[in-house]
Amino acid sequence: MLPYTTHSFELHKGDSIYIFSDGYVDQFGGEKGKKFKAKAFRQLLLSIQDKAMEEQKTIIDEAFESWRGSLEQIDDVCVIGVRF
């Protein structure tokens, strides 16, 4: 087994953190049938970070379905966001 490193950071009121599986960013879709990619997902999260968490959920779900279009979902998708 490989050793791992524990990281700590200070969170402040109003901060949000997101954890997610690779299923969202690896999904094929769009006009050219390519992967969504981490950069696009990061930009999506940054663009909605100030919205209410329930609204963020809706936007993330709709963006995924719109991207995927008629293509088959290729993996499980898990996105967790927490605001402090």
Summary of the structure (lengths in Angstrom):
residues: 84
radius of gyration: 14.7
end to end distance: 33.7
largest distance: 41.9
contacts: 171
relative contact order: 0.29
helix: 32%
strand: 17%
